[in-house]
Amino acid sequence: MGKTLYRVSPEVKADILKRIKEQGIPVSQVAQEHGVSTKTIYTWLGKGVEGQPTIGELVKLKWENQMLLGLVGELTVKLSCTQKKNW
């Protein structure tokens, strides 16, 4: 037996995309919570307006920004420690 197909209401779809975009919740987590495949969600994310970043791109950029901020913080601490040793 195959999977039962059902349509996701526009309201639920909007909620899913909003949670991923604004709250940074992983696609896999939201997919599992709503019983939707990750492939379906990535398809939705890929349907952005031409010339504007897609939600997927925004999520990726937000994640990269957080990683870079963490790296800057680590380097700042290391630099401070090095400067204190040289005093």
PAFILO-89699 format. One record per atom (N, C-alpha, C): residue number from 1; atom name; x, y, z. Coordinates in nm, 2 decimals. Example, Ala and Ser with C-alpha at 12.3 -4.5 7.8 and 13.67 -1.06 7.14 Angstrom:
REM PAFILO-89699
NODE  num  atome      c1      c2      c3
NODE    1      N    1.32   -0.57    0.78
NODE    1     CA    1.23   -0.45    0.78
NODE    1      C    1.32   -0.33    0.78
NODE    2      N    1.28   -0.22    0.71
NODE    2     CA    1.37   -0.11    0.71
NODE    2      C    1.29    0.00    0.79
END
This chain:
REM PAFILO-89699
NODE  num  atome      c1      c2      c3
NODE    1      N    0.08   -0.12    0.00
NODE    1     CA    0.00    0.00    0.00
NODE    1      C    0.09    0.12    0.00
NODE    2      N    0.05    0.22   -0.08
NODE    2     CA    0.12    0.35   -0.09
NODE    2      C    0.08    0.45    0.02
NODE    3      N    0.15    0.56    0.02
NODE    3     CA    0.11    0.66    0.12
NODE    3      C   -0.02    0.73    0.08
NODE    4      N   -0.09    0.77    0.18
NODE    4     CA   -0.21    0.85    0.16
NODE    4      C   -0.17    0.99    0.13
NODE    5      N   -0.22    1.04    0.02
NODE    5     CA   -0.19    1.18   -0.02
NODE    5      C   -0.30    1.27    0.03
NODE    6      N   -0.26    1.39    0.07
NODE    6     CA   -0.35    1.49    0.11
NODE    6      C   -0.29    1.63    0.09
NODE    7      N   -0.38    1.72    0.07
NODE    7     CA   -0.33    1.86    0.04
NODE    7      C   -0.31    1.93    0.17
NODE    8      N   -0.21    2.01    0.18
NODE    8     CA   -0.18    2.09    0.29
NODE    8      C   -0.25    2.22    0.27
NODE    9      N   -0.32    2.27    0.37
NODE    9     CA   -0.39    2.40    0.35
NODE    9      C   -0.29    2.51    0.34
NODE   10      N   -0.33    2.62    0.27
NODE   10     CA   -0.24    2.73    0.25
NODE   10      C   -0.20    2.79    0.39
NODE   11      N   -0.29    2.78    0.49
NODE   11     CA   -0.26    2.84    0.62
NODE   11      C   -0.15    2.76    0.68
NODE   12      N   -0.16    2.62    0.67
NODE   12     CA   -0.05    2.53    0.73
NODE   12      C    0.08    2.55    0.66
NODE   13      N    0.07    2.56    0.53
NODE   13     CA    0.19    2.58    0.45
NODE   13      C    0.26    2.71    0.48
NODE   14      N    0.18    2.82    0.50
NODE   14     CA    0.24    2.95    0.54
NODE   14      C    0.30    2.94    0.68
NODE   15      N    0.24    2.86    0.77
NODE   15     CA    0.29    2.85    0.90
NODE   15      C    0.42    2.77    0.90
NODE   16      N    0.43    2.67    0.82
NODE   16     CA    0.55    2.59    0.81
NODE   16      C    0.67    2.67    0.76
NODE   17      N    0.64    2.74    0.65
NODE   17     CA    0.74    2.83    0.59
NODE   17      C    0.79    2.94    0.68
NODE   18      N    0.69    3.00    0.76
NODE   18     CA    0.72    3.10    0.85
NODE   18      C    0.81    3.05    0.96
NODE   19      N    0.78    2.94    1.01
NODE   19     CA    0.86    2.88    1.12
NODE   19      C    1.00    2.85    1.08
NODE   20      N    1.02    2.81    0.96
NODE   20     CA    1.15    2.78    0.90
NODE   20      C    1.23    2.91    0.88
NODE   21      N    1.16    3.01    0.82
NODE   21     CA    1.22    3.13    0.78
NODE   21      C    1.25    3.22    0.90
NODE   22      N    1.16    3.24    0.99
NODE   22     CA    1.17    3.34    1.09
NODE   22      C    1.23    3.28    1.22
NODE   23      N    1.20    3.15    1.25
NODE   23     CA    1.24    3.09    1.37
NODE   23      C    1.37    3.00    1.35
NODE   24      N    1.40    2.98    1.23
NODE   24     CA    1.52    2.89    1.20
NODE   24      C    1.50    2.75    1.24
NODE   25      N    1.38    2.70    1.25
NODE   25     CA    1.36    2.56    1.29
NODE   25      C    1.40    2.47    1.17
NODE   26      N    1.47    2.36    1.20
NODE   26     CA    1.51    2.28    1.09
NODE   26      C    1.39    2.22    1.01
NODE   27      N    1.42    2.21    0.88
NODE   27     CA    1.31    2.16    0.79
NODE   27      C    1.27    2.02    0.83
NODE   28      N    1.37    1.94    0.87
NODE   28     CA    1.33    1.80    0.91
NODE   28      C    1.24    1.79    1.03
NODE   29      N    1.26    1.88    1.12
NODE   29     CA    1.17    1.89    1.24
NODE   29      C    1.03    1.93    1.21
NODE   30      N    1.02    2.04    1.13
NODE   30     CA    0.89    2.09    1.09
NODE   30      C    0.81    1.98    1.00
NODE   31      N    0.89    1.92    0.92
NODE   31     CA    0.83    1.81    0.83
NODE   31      C    0.77    1.70    0.91
NODE   32      N    0.85    1.66    1.01
NODE   32     CA    0.80    1.55    1.10
NODE   32      C    0.68    1.59    1.18
NODE   33      N    0.68    1.71    1.23
NODE   33     CA    0.57    1.76    1.31
NODE   33      C    0.44    1.77    1.23
NODE   34      N    0.45    1.80    1.10
NODE   34     CA    0.33    1.82    1.02
NODE   34      C    0.30    1.70    0.93
NODE   35      N    0.38    1.60    0.93
NODE   35     CA    0.36    1.48    0.85
NODE   35      C    0.38    1.51    0.70
NODE   36      N    0.47    1.60    0.67
NODE   36     CA    0.50    1.64    0.53
NODE   36      C    0.65    1.60    0.50
NODE   37      N    0.67    1.56    0.38
NODE   37     CA    0.81    1.52    0.35
NODE   37      C    0.90    1.64    0.34
NODE   38      N    1.03    1.62    0.37
NODE   38     CA    1.12    1.73    0.36
NODE   38      C    1.14    1.78    0.21
NODE   39      N    1.12    1.68    0.12
NODE   39     CA    1.13    1.72   -0.02
NODE   39      C    1.02    1.82   -0.06
NODE   40      N    0.90    1.79   -0.01
NODE   40     CA    0.79    1.89   -0.04
NODE   40      C    0.82    2.03    0.02
NODE   41      N    0.87    2.03    0.14
NODE   41     CA    0.90    2.16    0.20
NODE   41      C    1.01    2.23    0.12
NODE   42      N    1.12    2.16    0.08
NODE   42     CA    1.22    2.22    0.00
NODE   42      C    1.17    2.27   -0.13
NODE   43      N    1.07    2.20   -0.19
NODE   43     CA    1.01    2.25   -0.31
NODE   43      C    0.94    2.38   -0.29
NODE   44      N    0.87    2.39   -0.18
NODE   44     CA    0.80    2.51   -0.14
NODE   44      C    0.90    2.63   -0.12
NODE   45      N    1.01    2.59   -0.05
NODE   45     CA    1.12    2.69   -0.03
NODE   45      C    1.18    2.74   -0.16
NODE   46      N    1.19    2.65   -0.25
NODE   46     CA    1.26    2.68   -0.38
NODE   46      C    1.17    2.77   -0.47
NODE   47      N    1.05    2.78   -0.44
NODE   47     CA    0.96    2.86   -0.53
NODE   47      C    0.95    3.01   -0.48
NODE   48      N    1.07    3.07   -0.48
NODE   48     CA    1.07    3.21   -0.44
NODE   48      C    1.04    3.30   -0.56
NODE   49      N    1.02    3.43   -0.53
NODE   49     CA    1.00    3.53   -0.64
NODE   49      C    1.13    3.55   -0.71
NODE   50      N    1.13    3.56   -0.84
NODE   50     CA    1.25    3.58   -0.92
NODE   50      C    1.32    3.71   -0.88
NODE   51      N    1.45    3.71   -0.85
NODE   51     CA    1.52    3.83   -0.81
NODE   51      C    1.53    3.85   -0.66
NODE   52      N    1.46    3.77   -0.59
NODE   52     CA    1.46    3.78   -0.44
NODE   52      C    1.51    3.64   -0.39
NODE   53      N    1.58    3.65   -0.28
NODE   53     CA    1.63    3.52   -0.22
NODE   53      C    1.51    3.43   -0.18
NODE   54      N    1.52    3.30   -0.19
NODE   54     CA    1.42    3.21   -0.14
NODE   54      C    1.43    3.20    0.01
NODE   55      N    1.33    3.14    0.06
NODE   55     CA    1.33    3.12    0.21
NODE   55      C    1.45    3.03    0.24
NODE   56      N    1.47    2.93    0.16
NODE   56     CA    1.58    2.84    0.19
NODE   56      C    1.72    2.91    0.19
NODE   57      N    1.73    3.01    0.10
NODE   57     CA    1.86    3.09    0.09
NODE   57      C    1.87    3.17    0.22
NODE   58      N    1.75    3.23    0.26
NODE   58     CA    1.75    3.31    0.38
NODE   58      C    1.79    3.23    0.50
NODE   59      N    1.74    3.11    0.51
NODE   59     CA    1.77    3.02    0.63
NODE   59      C    1.91    2.99    0.63
NODE   60      N    1.97    2.96    0.51
NODE   60     CA    2.11    2.92    0.50
NODE   60      C    2.20    3.04    0.54
NODE   61      N    2.16    3.16    0.49
NODE   61     CA    2.24    3.28    0.53
NODE   61      C    2.23    3.31    0.67
NODE   62      N    2.11    3.29    0.73
NODE   62     CA    2.10    3.31    0.88
NODE   62      C    2.19    3.22    0.96
NODE   63      N    2.19    3.09    0.91
NODE   63     CA    2.28    2.99    0.98
NODE   63      C    2.42    3.03    0.96
NODE   64      N    2.46    3.07    0.84
NODE   64     CA    2.60    3.10    0.82
NODE   64      C    2.64    3.23    0.90
NODE   65      N    2.55    3.32    0.91
NODE   65     CA    2.57    3.44    0.99
NODE   65      C    2.60    3.40    1.14
NODE   66      N    2.52    3.31    1.19
NODE   66     CA    2.54    3.27    1.33
NODE   66      C    2.67    3.20    1.35
NODE   67      N    2.71    3.11    1.25
NODE   67     CA    2.84    3.05    1.26
NODE   67      C    2.95    3.15    1.25
NODE   68      N    2.94    3.25    1.17
NODE   68     CA    3.05    3.35    1.16
NODE   68      C    3.06    3.43    1.28
NODE   69      N    2.94    3.47    1.34
NODE   69     CA    2.95    3.54    1.47
NODE   69      C    3.01    3.46    1.58
NODE   70      N    2.99    3.33    1.58
NODE   70     CA    3.05    3.25    1.68
NODE   70      C    3.20    3.24    1.66
NODE   71      N    3.25    3.23    1.53
NODE   71     CA    3.39    3.23    1.50
NODE   71      C    3.45    3.36    1.54
NODE   72      N    3.39    3.48    1.51
NODE   72     CA    3.44    3.61    1.55
NODE   72      C    3.46    3.62    1.70
NODE   73      N    3.36    3.56    1.77
NODE   73     CA    3.37    3.56    1.92
NODE   73      C    3.49    3.48    1.97
NODE   74      N    3.51    3.36    1.91
NODE   74     CA    3.62    3.28    1.95
NODE   74      C    3.75    3.35    1.92
NODE   75      N    3.76    3.41    1.80
NODE   75     CA    3.89    3.48    1.77
NODE   75      C    3.91    3.60    1.85
NODE   76      N    3.81    3.67    1.89
NODE   76     CA    3.82    3.78    1.98
NODE   76      C    3.87    3.74    2.12
NODE   77      N    3.82    3.63    2.17
NODE   77     CA    3.87    3.58    2.30
NODE   77      C    4.02    3.54    2.29
NODE   78      N    4.05    3.47    2.18
NODE   78     CA    4.19    3.43    2.16
NODE   78      C    4.28    3.55    2.15
NODE   79      N    4.24    3.65    2.08
NODE   79     CA    4.32    3.77    2.06
NODE   79      C    4.34    3.84    2.19
NODE   80      N    4.24    3.85    2.27
NODE   80     CA    4.25    3.91    2.41
NODE   80      C    4.34    3.84    2.49
NODE   81      N    4.34    3.70    2.49
NODE   81     CA    4.43    3.62    2.57
NODE   81      C    4.57    3.64    2.53
NODE   82      N    4.59    3.65    2.40
NODE   82     CA    4.73    3.67    2.35
NODE   82      C    4.78    3.80    2.38
NODE   83      N    4.70    3.91    2.38
NODE   83     CA    4.74    4.04    2.41
NODE   83      C    4.77    4.05    2.56
NODE   84      N    4.70    3.98    2.64
NODE   84     CA    4.72    3.99    2.79
NODE   84      C    4.85    3.92    2.82
NODE   85      N    4.89    3.81    2.75
NODE   85     CA    5.02    3.74    2.77
NODE   85      C    5.14    3.83    2.74
NODE   86      N    5.12    3.92    2.64
NODE   86     CA    5.23    4.00    2.59
NODE   86      C    5.25    4.13    2.68
NODE   87      N    5.16    4.15    2.78
NODE   87     CA    5.18    4.27    2.86
NODE   87      C    5.28    4.25    2.96
END
